[in-house]
């Protein structure tokens, strides 16, 4: 299997995973939130922040999806690298609030690291195209 196919399958899997997870937070935050890794349910009106998290995830997935569908593979690699920061941020949030260490590392850090790997593989795949010198336009005689 070519590197391009592997990258496409990995990117598509991330898009679907992030989209599904985001939609789950929007549609049923009370059942999805415990899997995030935080030790307790938000107090008061804090549940609204779970929907904000879901919207964030949906938007992140849509950005990746647009880049994949339109064939902007180098940009897709860069965006995967940047969006991995959101997953690392989730890991730090869980750890900082005394949440599940297993979920922080097993879900958030693993997801972020796999996104970084996929982003770097996409950058490697597109390296030759980006580094190719432009062919000069023919000059009139």
PyMOL commands that set and color helices and strands:
alter all, ss='L'
color gray80, all
select helices_A, chain A and resi 3-27+29-36+44-69+73-96+101-131
alter helices_A, ss='H'
color red, helices_A
deselect
rebuild
show_as cartoon
